[in-house]
Amino acid sequence: MYNWNTGDLSKNITVSPITTTNYSLRVFIPDTGTELITNGDFDYGNTGFYSEYVYCPDPILSSSNHSHPQSLWEEGRYAVDDNPNEYHANFSPCGGHSGNSPDNYLIVNGAPDENVVVWSQTITVNPNQYYAFSTWACNVHPTNPARLEFMIDGVLMGDYIEPSSGSTCNWEEFYSLWYSGSKTSIVISIVNKNLIRSGNDYALDGISFNPLVEVPDSRTVNVVDPATVNAGPDQTICGNVQASLSASVSNNTGFYWTSSGDGTFSNPKDVNSRYLPGINDRTSGIVVLTANAVSNSPCGLVTDELRLNLNPVPVIGFGDHLASCGGGDVTLDAGNLGSTYQWNTGETSQTIIVSIDGDYSVEVTNAFGCVESDTVHVGFYANLNIDLGPDKTVCSGEPVVLDAGISGASYLWSTGETTQEIIVYNAGNYSVTVTNSYGCNATDDINVNLVPPPTVDLGPDQEINDGDVITLDAGSHFRYTWDDGSRGRYLNVDKAGLYAVRVMDINGCSAMDMINITSSSGTIPPVTLNDTIICRGESVELYAGTDFLFNWDVDGLSSRVVVTPDFTTTYNLRLFYIDKTLELVNNGDFTLGNIGFQSDYYYCSRPWRWSCRSRSSKYTINNDTDVFGSDKSDCGGITGNSSDNVLIVEGGNINTTVWEQDIDVDADSYYTFSLNVTNLKNSSYDDFEVIINGKIAMNFSTANPCDWTEYKTLVYSGTDSQLNIKINNTSTSGSDNAFAFDGISMYKLAEIPLDVTVTVIQHVIADAGLDLSICESGIASLNGTVQNESSFVWRTLGDGTFDNNKNLNANYTPGLTDIANGYVDLELGAQPIAPCTVPDFDTLRVDINSNLSVDLGLDREFCQGDSVTLTANFAGGTYLWNTGETSQSIIVKSAGNYSVIVTDINSCTGTDDVDVRVHSNPVINLGPDKVTCDGVAVMLDAGHPGSSYVWSNGETLQAILTPIGGNYSVVVTDVNGCVGMDDANISVNMPPTVDLGLDQETCAGNTITLDAGNAGATYLWSNGLTTQTITVSTSGNYSVVVTEWLFSNG
């Protein structure tokens, strides 16, 4: 239950204080530790409560005799058990709610009688106290669920107890609060409210009634005033000017502007910032600016907006430059109809016509008063003239160079290329549009026609036997050129090799084919490579002979490698030799003319023509190296063919490709690439580089004219299946340079894979183990290890003995000298395995520690009730007493033999024991308290002769005699020093007072009664009587002795 100081009774309340306010809460929770209901979980059976229904105690009777008055089949009946189904076959076998075992609960077959008490209990309560009532209920039959009321003293409390319809065994809690007021005793009842005959079958469990205890709490709501902000009034400006902002803000910790558009603030954190609209702002015509004020926590952000309306700005799109190509006038139009205009020419119209080269500017003001200006340069230029020349007809495969002819312009060919020149190989119409830097352009086109080449086929590759001849047939054509210079249709070959032929038709178009003739027999140079054994750290030379190219996996391309492996290793060797049966370069001796390669130079098929002579960079295929002029040297080729064509080059630009060819290769293979080059002119020299797949493979230079020089390089294909090989001219010196290439060749290296294993014997290693520490009476257990040994043995540097010095786990017993020295060194030696020769030794030290001397001292004795401390005289060890204790000292209170084992850090031990006797304390008994008469002395005896005594009256004898009353104590110390004590009380009584009165006389025949007084005492009269009173009738002297008996405690 909740009670706020606002009057709210809910768990949560919503408040909106204007100022900082404290809210207090009183929370009442059930004190479950104080349960006022007896047997509310029914685990004690049918006890502790009252019901107007009839109790059914026997489930067998109830289920077998439905009409019996104590059968739960009858209405108005109840049972206390943990399974309704045992009483009534139609009831569900529900489990209880409390979770006990067995989990009893109240099972009810309700009757259709209103206000009948199902369950009731009288309890005592405290006045002015809140209480919580709770019960759990469920249906045991699904139809017509129960309807019950919880009542206190006949007054309904809370809602009906009504389990959900249609289900059984679904325990539901019903809860209500009650205030006691002035009551001190109440009757709690659960009564029936269901008047329908069928159904109304249910169960109750966990009936609880607990006082509520109060838990106070409070919360303070601190009210913080939020910031205030005013962005200012809406504004209307031109889209190309800045808006001046002026926001007002208070109670803030921070401030900033934001925009819904793409403009920029001069300082977004300044309330007086300026805002320049962006392009999107101008397009939309409006932008919302938000002033953001940051409040003190927790108030957060406070915002206000202003609307910035943007009037359209004149748009003038002249650009930077306008060109008049061909000299015509240019019309400038400022646009923005309906505006006012001011040109730098003085004109005020929307358009002006200009005919003079220069800069022209205009200022435009539209109807909104918004101003914009623009400037443009107008130039006047002559028309372009483009001529690609007449249409061309060439042989298929020959390159056609198309040149737009105007330098420094931009170009757009119909092929998409953008260079001044393009090279085409296909037939078709080609056009180009040329635009100069002023924007003037012109277009031309050209048709390229192709004549198909002839077809030549030498057939598949063949194999030739020694002594055989194979006739190669090039077919019927106009002209033939074989790679050996032969000119006929047929070629007879009698040895292996690569053979090629170029054929030409009547149109001058040519084609080539190649055939590889391989030998049916061949020899491979002999090679020998033997496995070997070394000791680790040694080196060995691996040598596979000569006549090969070598590739070791350990040291590259060397015939000899020296290795020093740490472990047995197999080295792989790839032996290569040049297989010259297959030439991979197509037309590398240029016998077949200008085929099989590409070049950035212009090809001159007829060097003497003007179209060739006018070119600064060109090449041709010819056997006359001075074909480009008499200033070039006349050098013969190097292949020896007839005719011996070479690649002749004149001029060129730096980094221009002279020769390029794509060559198919096998992956992970080696090749040799070679070329021959010569200078053709004394006054110039050239530098070159060979580029393979984009990487520089070799650099070389020209020398003297006609001084042919061969350059070779090794090529590795890696993962590539094709290599692009280029020869580039990288630099030139002098003028009008010229050079020639011949004999460009590439062969694959045939491979012989081999391997050799170097077995490495590891060095012997001896490890005696960690140093040990033992006691002088102990044995050192060794744990050595050896590796790569042929044998091993232990050796002592002292005088002890091994049980087996050839056992790694030997035991060593120290000798007398070892013990006297306090240590001994033991050496483990191991011999290597051949071919290793250096043994290994390792030493460990065994520290020998003296045994411990433990002394508990002399035997002990003490008196009963005292104790003695026993201490082992060795500090810093571990201790184990026969009592089980493990401390250095123990306290002993009983007799016995006590021993200790002390172990030091070296595991050496020592032991001692001691006997402890316990003497009984003397038992002193002064007897019961004493009573004596005044003046009569009493003796007190402490006993235990031979002891010493100290009485409370200062006396030191064994016994004392005193007539004085009081408490007397004695401390007795026996011969063992043990002490006993006792005390006794002495009471002193005064003697009785007897007065028989004055002498008396009487007449004869009369009697006199004498009374001794002191009732309770004993009496002895002179006449022998022993009563308190006597009656006498004769004359005489009568006396009496009165004795009062003295009694002490006990």
BELBELSUL-V512779 format. One record per backbone hydrogen bond with DSSP energy under -0.5 kcal/mol. CO is the residue of the C=O (numbers start at 0). NH is the residue of the N-H. E is the energy in kcal/mol with one decimal. If there is no record, write none. Layout:
co:CO nh:NH e:E
co:CO nh:NH e:E
This chain:
co:0 nh:27 e:-3.3
co:2 nh:25 e:-2.3
co:3 nh:6 e:-1.9
co:7 nh:3 e:-2.9
co:8 nh:1 e:-0.7
co:12 nh:14 e:-0.5
co:20 nh:220 e:-3.3
co:22 nh:218 e:-2.9
co:23 nh:4 e:-2.0
co:24 nh:26 e:-0.6
co:24 nh:216 e:-2.4
co:25 nh:2 e:-1.4
co:25 nh:27 e:-0.5
co:26 nh:28 e:-0.6
co:26 nh:214 e:-3.4
co:28 nh:212 e:-3.0
co:29 nh:31 e:-1.4
co:30 nh:33 e:-2.2
co:32 nh:34 e:-0.7
co:33 nh:35 e:-0.6
co:33 nh:210 e:-0.5
co:36 nh:39 e:-0.5
co:38 nh:41 e:-1.2
co:39 nh:206 e:-2.2
co:41 nh:44 e:-1.6
co:44 nh:46 e:-1.9
co:49 nh:119 e:-1.5
co:53 nh:77 e:-2.4
co:54 nh:56 e:-0.6
co:56 nh:58 e:-0.6
co:57 nh:61 e:-2.3
co:58 nh:62 e:-2.1
co:59 nh:63 e:-1.9
co:60 nh:64 e:-2.4
co:64 nh:67 e:-1.5
co:67 nh:70 e:-2.0
co:70 nh:73 e:-1.8
co:75 nh:53 e:-2.5
co:76 nh:108 e:-2.7
co:77 nh:55 e:-3.0
co:78 nh:80 e:-0.5
co:78 nh:106 e:-3.3
co:80 nh:104 e:-2.0
co:82 nh:85 e:-1.2
co:83 nh:86 e:-1.6
co:83 nh:87 e:-1.9
co:87 nh:90 e:-1.8
co:91 nh:93 e:-2.0
co:101 nh:103 e:-1.1
co:104 nh:80 e:-1.7
co:104 nh:106 e:-0.6
co:105 nh:203 e:-2.3
co:106 nh:78 e:-2.5
co:107 nh:109 e:-0.7
co:107 nh:201 e:-1.8
co:108 nh:75 e:-2.2
co:108 nh:76 e:-1.5
co:110 nh:112 e:-1.4
co:111 nh:113 e:-0.5
co:112 nh:115 e:-0.9
co:115 nh:117 e:-0.6
co:115 nh:191 e:-2.4
co:116 nh:51 e:-2.7
co:118 nh:189 e:-2.9
co:119 nh:49 e:-3.0
co:120 nh:187 e:-3.0
co:122 nh:185 e:-2.6
co:125 nh:128 e:-0.6
co:128 nh:179 e:-2.6
co:129 nh:211 e:-2.9
co:130 nh:177 e:-2.6
co:131 nh:209 e:-2.3
co:132 nh:175 e:-2.5
co:133 nh:207 e:-3.2
co:134 nh:173 e:-2.9
co:135 nh:204 e:-2.3
co:136 nh:171 e:-2.5
co:137 nh:202 e:-2.3
co:138 nh:168 e:-2.5
co:139 nh:91 e:-2.5
co:141 nh:165 e:-1.5
co:142 nh:199 e:-0.8
co:143 nh:199 e:-2.9
co:146 nh:192 e:-2.8
co:147 nh:160 e:-3.2
co:148 nh:150 e:-0.6
co:148 nh:190 e:-2.0
co:149 nh:156 e:-3.1
co:150 nh:188 e:-3.0
co:151 nh:154 e:-1.7
co:154 nh:151 e:-2.3
co:159 nh:161 e:-0.9
co:160 nh:147 e:-2.2
co:163 nh:166 e:-0.8
co:168 nh:170 e:-1.1
co:171 nh:136 e:-2.6
co:173 nh:134 e:-2.0
co:175 nh:132 e:-3.5
co:177 nh:130 e:-3.1
co:179 nh:182 e:-2.2
co:180 nh:127 e:-3.4
co:183 nh:124 e:-2.4
co:185 nh:122 e:-2.4
co:185 nh:187 e:-0.6
co:186 nh:152 e:-2.9
co:187 nh:120 e:-2.3
co:188 nh:150 e:-3.1
co:189 nh:117 e:-2.7
co:189 nh:118 e:-1.7
co:190 nh:148 e:-2.1
co:191 nh:114 e:-2.7
co:192 nh:194 e:-0.6
co:199 nh:109 e:-2.4
co:199 nh:201 e:-0.5
co:200 nh:139 e:-1.9
co:200 nh:140 e:-1.1
co:201 nh:107 e:-3.0
co:202 nh:137 e:-1.7
co:203 nh:105 e:-2.6
co:204 nh:135 e:-2.6
co:207 nh:133 e:-2.5
co:208 nh:35 e:-2.3
co:209 nh:131 e:-3.0
co:210 nh:30 e:-3.1
co:212 nh:28 e:-2.4
co:214 nh:26 e:-2.0
co:216 nh:24 e:-3.7
co:218 nh:22 e:-3.7
co:218 nh:220 e:-0.5
co:219 nh:221 e:-0.8
co:220 nh:20 e:-2.1
co:220 nh:222 e:-0.6
co:221 nh:223 e:-0.6
co:227 nh:249 e:-2.2
co:229 nh:247 e:-2.4
co:230 nh:245 e:-0.5
co:234 nh:308 e:-3.3
co:236 nh:310 e:-3.1
co:237 nh:240 e:-1.6
co:240 nh:276 e:-0.7
co:242 nh:244 e:-0.6
co:242 nh:274 e:-2.3
co:247 nh:229 e:-2.7
co:249 nh:227 e:-2.1
co:250 nh:295 e:-0.5
co:253 nh:293 e:-2.8
co:255 nh:291 e:-2.5
co:257 nh:289 e:-2.9
co:263 nh:275 e:-2.7
co:266 nh:269 e:-2.2
co:267 nh:256 e:-2.6
co:268 nh:270 e:-0.5
co:269 nh:272 e:-1.6
co:270 nh:246 e:-1.8
co:272 nh:244 e:-2.4
co:273 nh:265 e:-2.6
co:274 nh:242 e:-2.9
co:274 nh:276 e:-0.6
co:275 nh:263 e:-2.1
co:277 nh:281 e:-2.2
co:278 nh:282 e:-2.1
co:279 nh:283 e:-2.4
co:280 nh:284 e:-2.1
co:280 nh:285 e:-0.5
co:284 nh:309 e:-2.6
co:286 nh:288 e:-0.5
co:286 nh:307 e:-2.8
co:287 nh:259 e:-1.9
co:288 nh:305 e:-2.4
co:289 nh:257 e:-2.0
co:289 nh:291 e:-0.6
co:290 nh:292 e:-0.5
co:290 nh:303 e:-1.6
co:291 nh:255 e:-1.9
co:292 nh:294 e:-0.6
co:292 nh:301 e:-2.8
co:293 nh:252 e:-3.9
co:293 nh:253 e:-0.9
co:295 nh:298 e:-2.0
co:299 nh:294 e:-2.7
co:301 nh:292 e:-3.3
co:303 nh:290 e:-3.3
co:305 nh:288 e:-2.4
co:305 nh:307 e:-0.6
co:306 nh:234 e:-2.1
co:306 nh:308 e:-0.7
co:307 nh:286 e:-1.8
co:308 nh:236 e:-2.6
co:308 nh:310 e:-0.6
co:310 nh:238 e:-1.9
co:313 nh:315 e:-0.6
co:319 nh:376 e:-1.6
co:321 nh:378 e:-2.7
co:322 nh:324 e:-0.7
co:323 nh:325 e:-0.7
co:323 nh:326 e:-0.6
co:323 nh:380 e:-3.4
co:329 nh:331 e:-0.5
co:329 nh:353 e:-3.2
co:330 nh:332 e:-0.5
co:331 nh:333 e:-0.5
co:331 nh:351 e:-2.2
co:335 nh:338 e:-1.6
co:339 nh:364 e:-2.4
co:341 nh:362 e:-1.9
co:342 nh:345 e:-1.7
co:346 nh:342 e:-3.0
co:347 nh:340 e:-0.6
co:349 nh:333 e:-2.6
co:351 nh:331 e:-3.1
co:353 nh:329 e:-2.8
co:357 nh:377 e:-3.1
co:359 nh:375 e:-2.6
co:360 nh:343 e:-2.3
co:361 nh:373 e:-1.7
co:362 nh:341 e:-1.5
co:363 nh:371 e:-2.2
co:364 nh:339 e:-2.7
co:365 nh:368 e:-2.0
co:369 nh:365 e:-2.3
co:371 nh:363 e:-3.3
co:373 nh:361 e:-2.0
co:375 nh:359 e:-3.1
co:376 nh:321 e:-3.0
co:376 nh:378 e:-0.5
co:377 nh:357 e:-2.1
co:378 nh:323 e:-2.8
co:380 nh:325 e:-4.1
co:380 nh:326 e:-0.7
co:391 nh:448 e:-3.6
co:393 nh:450 e:-2.6
co:394 nh:397 e:-2.0
co:399 nh:401 e:-0.6
co:399 nh:423 e:-2.6
co:401 nh:421 e:-2.3
co:404 nh:406 e:-0.6
co:405 nh:408 e:-0.7
co:409 nh:434 e:-2.5
co:411 nh:432 e:-1.9
co:412 nh:415 e:-2.0
co:416 nh:412 e:-2.8
co:417 nh:410 e:-0.6
co:419 nh:403 e:-2.3
co:421 nh:401 e:-3.1
co:423 nh:399 e:-2.3
co:424 nh:396 e:-0.7
co:427 nh:447 e:-2.8
co:429 nh:445 e:-2.3
co:430 nh:413 e:-2.5
co:431 nh:443 e:-1.6
co:432 nh:411 e:-1.5
co:433 nh:441 e:-1.8
co:434 nh:409 e:-3.0
co:435 nh:438 e:-1.9
co:439 nh:435 e:-2.8
co:441 nh:433 e:-2.8
co:443 nh:431 e:-2.3
co:445 nh:429 e:-3.1
co:446 nh:391 e:-2.5
co:447 nh:427 e:-2.3
co:448 nh:393 e:-2.6
co:449 nh:451 e:-0.5
co:450 nh:395 e:-2.9
co:461 nh:517 e:-2.5
co:463 nh:519 e:-2.1
co:464 nh:467 e:-2.2
co:469 nh:471 e:-0.6
co:469 nh:492 e:-2.9
co:471 nh:490 e:-2.0
co:474 nh:476 e:-0.7
co:478 nh:503 e:-2.0
co:480 nh:501 e:-2.8
co:481 nh:484 e:-1.9
co:485 nh:481 e:-3.0
co:488 nh:473 e:-2.2
co:490 nh:471 e:-3.4
co:492 nh:469 e:-3.0
co:496 nh:498 e:-0.6
co:496 nh:516 e:-3.5
co:498 nh:514 e:-2.7
co:499 nh:482 e:-2.1
co:500 nh:512 e:-1.7
co:501 nh:480 e:-2.0
co:502 nh:510 e:-2.2
co:503 nh:477 e:-1.0
co:503 nh:478 e:-1.5
co:504 nh:507 e:-1.7
co:508 nh:504 e:-3.1
co:510 nh:502 e:-2.9
co:512 nh:500 e:-2.1
co:514 nh:498 e:-3.0
co:514 nh:516 e:-0.6
co:515 nh:461 e:-1.3
co:515 nh:517 e:-0.7
co:516 nh:496 e:-2.9
co:517 nh:463 e:-2.8
co:531 nh:758 e:-2.9
co:533 nh:760 e:-3.0
co:534 nh:537 e:-2.4
co:539 nh:562 e:-2.5
co:540 nh:542 e:-0.5
co:541 nh:560 e:-2.1
co:548 nh:575 e:-3.7
co:550 nh:573 e:-1.7
co:551 nh:555 e:-1.0
co:555 nh:551 e:-3.0
co:555 nh:557 e:-1.4
co:558 nh:543 e:-1.2
co:560 nh:541 e:-3.5
co:560 nh:562 e:-0.5
co:562 nh:539 e:-2.1
co:564 nh:536 e:-0.6
co:568 nh:570 e:-0.6
co:568 nh:757 e:-3.1
co:570 nh:755 e:-2.1
co:571 nh:552 e:-2.0
co:572 nh:574 e:-0.6
co:572 nh:753 e:-3.2
co:573 nh:550 e:-1.2
co:574 nh:751 e:-2.7
co:575 nh:548 e:-3.8
co:576 nh:749 e:-2.7
co:577 nh:579 e:-1.0
co:578 nh:581 e:-1.0
co:581 nh:583 e:-0.5
co:581 nh:747 e:-0.5
co:584 nh:586 e:-0.6
co:584 nh:587 e:-0.7
co:586 nh:589 e:-1.4
co:587 nh:743 e:-2.3
co:589 nh:592 e:-1.4
co:592 nh:594 e:-1.7
co:597 nh:659 e:-1.6
co:601 nh:603 e:-0.5
co:601 nh:618 e:-2.6
co:602 nh:604 e:-0.8
co:605 nh:608 e:-2.0
co:608 nh:611 e:-0.9
co:608 nh:612 e:-2.7
co:609 nh:613 e:-2.4
co:611 nh:614 e:-1.8
co:616 nh:601 e:-1.3
co:617 nh:649 e:-2.4
co:618 nh:603 e:-3.1
co:619 nh:621 e:-0.5
co:619 nh:647 e:-2.6
co:621 nh:645 e:-2.3
co:622 nh:624 e:-0.7
co:623 nh:626 e:-1.4
co:625 nh:628 e:-1.8
co:628 nh:631 e:-1.7
co:632 nh:634 e:-0.9
co:634 nh:624 e:-0.6
co:642 nh:644 e:-1.4
co:645 nh:621 e:-1.9
co:645 nh:647 e:-0.7
co:646 nh:740 e:-2.2
co:647 nh:619 e:-2.0
co:648 nh:738 e:-2.1
co:649 nh:617 e:-2.0
co:652 nh:655 e:-1.2
co:655 nh:657 e:-0.5
co:655 nh:728 e:-2.6
co:656 nh:599 e:-2.5
co:658 nh:726 e:-2.7
co:659 nh:597 e:-2.7
co:660 nh:724 e:-2.5
co:662 nh:722 e:-2.8
co:665 nh:668 e:-0.6
co:668 nh:716 e:-2.7
co:669 nh:748 e:-3.0
co:670 nh:714 e:-3.4
co:671 nh:746 e:-1.8
co:672 nh:712 e:-2.3
co:673 nh:744 e:-2.8
co:674 nh:710 e:-2.6
co:675 nh:741 e:-2.1
co:676 nh:708 e:-2.4
co:677 nh:739 e:-2.2
co:678 nh:705 e:-1.8
co:679 nh:632 e:-2.8
co:680 nh:683 e:-1.1
co:684 nh:732 e:-2.5
co:685 nh:701 e:-2.2
co:686 nh:729 e:-1.9
co:686 nh:730 e:-1.3
co:687 nh:699 e:-1.8
co:688 nh:690 e:-0.6
co:688 nh:727 e:-2.7
co:689 nh:691 e:-0.5
co:689 nh:696 e:-3.8
co:689 nh:697 e:-1.1
co:690 nh:692 e:-0.5
co:690 nh:725 e:-2.8
co:691 nh:694 e:-1.5
co:694 nh:691 e:-3.1
co:697 nh:689 e:-3.2
co:699 nh:687 e:-3.3
co:703 nh:678 e:-0.9
co:703 nh:706 e:-1.9
co:705 nh:707 e:-1.1
co:708 nh:676 e:-2.0
co:710 nh:674 e:-2.0
co:712 nh:672 e:-2.8
co:714 nh:670 e:-2.7
co:716 nh:719 e:-2.1
co:717 nh:667 e:-3.6
co:720 nh:664 e:-2.3
co:722 nh:662 e:-2.8
co:722 nh:724 e:-0.7
co:723 nh:692 e:-2.8
co:724 nh:660 e:-2.1
co:725 nh:690 e:-2.6
co:725 nh:727 e:-0.6
co:726 nh:657 e:-3.2
co:726 nh:658 e:-1.2
co:727 nh:688 e:-1.8
co:727 nh:729 e:-0.8
co:728 nh:654 e:-2.6
co:728 nh:655 e:-1.1
co:730 nh:686 e:-2.5
co:732 nh:684 e:-1.3
co:736 nh:650 e:-2.8
co:737 nh:679 e:-2.2
co:737 nh:680 e:-0.5
co:738 nh:648 e:-2.9
co:739 nh:677 e:-2.1
co:740 nh:646 e:-2.9
co:741 nh:675 e:-1.7
co:742 nh:744 e:-0.5
co:744 nh:673 e:-2.9
co:745 nh:583 e:-2.8
co:746 nh:671 e:-2.6
co:747 nh:578 e:-2.0
co:747 nh:749 e:-0.6
co:749 nh:576 e:-1.7
co:751 nh:574 e:-2.6
co:753 nh:572 e:-3.2
co:755 nh:570 e:-3.1
co:755 nh:757 e:-0.5
co:756 nh:531 e:-2.0
co:756 nh:758 e:-0.7
co:757 nh:568 e:-2.1
co:757 nh:759 e:-0.5
co:758 nh:533 e:-2.6
co:758 nh:760 e:-0.6
co:759 nh:761 e:-0.6
co:760 nh:535 e:-2.7
co:764 nh:786 e:-2.1
co:766 nh:784 e:-2.7
co:767 nh:782 e:-0.5
co:771 nh:846 e:-2.9
co:773 nh:848 e:-3.3
co:774 nh:777 e:-2.6
co:777 nh:813 e:-0.5
co:778 nh:780 e:-0.6
co:779 nh:781 e:-0.7
co:779 nh:811 e:-2.6
co:784 nh:766 e:-2.8
co:786 nh:764 e:-2.1
co:787 nh:832 e:-0.7
co:790 nh:830 e:-2.6
co:792 nh:828 e:-2.5
co:794 nh:826 e:-3.5
co:800 nh:812 e:-2.8
co:803 nh:806 e:-1.6
co:804 nh:793 e:-3.0
co:806 nh:809 e:-1.4
co:807 nh:783 e:-2.1
co:809 nh:781 e:-2.8
co:810 nh:802 e:-2.0
co:811 nh:779 e:-2.7
co:811 nh:813 e:-0.6
co:812 nh:800 e:-2.0
co:814 nh:818 e:-2.4
co:815 nh:819 e:-2.6
co:816 nh:820 e:-2.7
co:817 nh:821 e:-1.7
co:817 nh:822 e:-0.9
co:821 nh:847 e:-2.9
co:823 nh:845 e:-3.1
co:824 nh:796 e:-2.4
co:825 nh:843 e:-2.5
co:826 nh:794 e:-2.4
co:826 nh:828 e:-0.6
co:827 nh:841 e:-1.9
co:828 nh:792 e:-2.0
co:829 nh:839 e:-2.3
co:830 nh:789 e:-3.2
co:830 nh:790 e:-0.9
co:832 nh:835 e:-1.8
co:836 nh:838 e:-0.6
co:839 nh:829 e:-2.8
co:841 nh:827 e:-3.3
co:843 nh:825 e:-2.8
co:844 nh:771 e:-2.0
co:844 nh:846 e:-0.7
co:845 nh:823 e:-1.5
co:846 nh:773 e:-3.0
co:846 nh:848 e:-0.6
co:848 nh:775 e:-2.3
co:851 nh:853 e:-0.6
co:859 nh:916 e:-2.4
co:861 nh:918 e:-2.9
co:862 nh:865 e:-2.3
co:867 nh:869 e:-0.5
co:867 nh:891 e:-3.4
co:869 nh:889 e:-2.4
co:872 nh:874 e:-0.6
co:873 nh:876 e:-0.6
co:877 nh:902 e:-2.5
co:879 nh:900 e:-2.0
co:880 nh:883 e:-2.2
co:884 nh:880 e:-2.8
co:885 nh:878 e:-0.6
co:887 nh:871 e:-2.3
co:889 nh:869 e:-2.8
co:889 nh:891 e:-0.5
co:891 nh:867 e:-2.4
co:895 nh:897 e:-0.5
co:895 nh:915 e:-2.8
co:897 nh:913 e:-2.4
co:898 nh:881 e:-2.1
co:899 nh:901 e:-0.5
co:899 nh:911 e:-1.3
co:900 nh:879 e:-1.6
co:901 nh:909 e:-1.7
co:902 nh:877 e:-2.8
co:903 nh:906 e:-2.2
co:907 nh:903 e:-2.7
co:908 nh:851 e:-1.1
co:909 nh:901 e:-3.1
co:911 nh:899 e:-2.1
co:913 nh:897 e:-3.0
co:914 nh:859 e:-2.5
co:915 nh:895 e:-2.4
co:916 nh:861 e:-2.0
co:916 nh:918 e:-0.5
co:918 nh:863 e:-2.8
co:921 nh:923 e:-0.7
co:929 nh:986 e:-3.8
co:931 nh:988 e:-3.6
co:932 nh:935 e:-2.8
co:934 nh:936 e:-0.6
co:937 nh:961 e:-3.0
co:939 nh:959 e:-2.7
co:943 nh:946 e:-1.5
co:947 nh:972 e:-2.5
co:949 nh:970 e:-2.1
co:950 nh:953 e:-2.2
co:954 nh:950 e:-3.1
co:955 nh:948 e:-0.6
co:957 nh:941 e:-2.6
co:959 nh:939 e:-3.0
co:961 nh:937 e:-3.2
co:965 nh:985 e:-3.1
co:967 nh:983 e:-2.5
co:968 nh:951 e:-2.7
co:969 nh:971 e:-0.5
co:969 nh:981 e:-1.4
co:970 nh:949 e:-1.5
co:971 nh:973 e:-0.5
co:971 nh:979 e:-2.4
co:972 nh:947 e:-2.7
co:973 nh:976 e:-1.9
co:977 nh:973 e:-2.7
co:979 nh:971 e:-3.4
co:981 nh:969 e:-2.3
co:983 nh:967 e:-3.3
co:984 nh:929 e:-3.2
co:984 nh:986 e:-0.5
co:985 nh:965 e:-2.5
co:986 nh:931 e:-3.4
co:986 nh:988 e:-0.5
co:988 nh:933 e:-2.6
co:991 nh:993 e:-0.5
co:1002 nh:1005 e:-2.4
co:1007 nh:1009 e:-0.5
co:1007 nh:1031 e:-3.1
co:1009 nh:1011 e:-0.5
co:1009 nh:1029 e:-2.1
co:1013 nh:1016 e:-2.1
co:1017 nh:1042 e:-2.7
co:1019 nh:1040 e:-2.0
co:1020 nh:1023 e:-2.6
co:1024 nh:1020 e:-3.7
co:1025 nh:1018 e:-0.7
co:1027 nh:1011 e:-2.8
co:1029 nh:1009 e:-3.2
co:1031 nh:1007 e:-3.0
co:1035 nh:1037 e:-0.6
co:1036 nh:1038 e:-0.5
co:1038 nh:1021 e:-2.8
co:1039 nh:1041 e:-0.5
co:1040 nh:1019 e:-1.3
co:1040 nh:1042 e:-0.5
co:1041 nh:1043 e:-0.5
co:1042 nh:1017 e:-2.9
co:1042 nh:1044 e:-0.5
